[in-house]
Amino acid sequence: EGIKYLTSSLRKMNYNVIESHTNFVTYDTKTDAMDVFKKLEKKGVIVRPIANYGLKTFLRVTTGTDKENKKFIKALKEV
């Protein structure tokens, strides 16, 4: 359910999401992912930049509890 929520929420925010069959979602921030990463980190939300895979604008978000997933989406909207 967490993956469905994250995927749906990110797509509603017009992000391109890579289809996932794992416990994480990868999406295109459409900007410097390290910048988004740092801003989210300041809000207490930890995600993974994946520039080492050649995807400099993408972040990886591991699904959490419903509360954690909602916190991530709220923080992302703020940054």
Helices and strands as residue ranges (DSSP letters): H 2-12, E 16-18, E 24-28, H 33-42, E 48-50, G 51-53, E 55-62, H 66-78
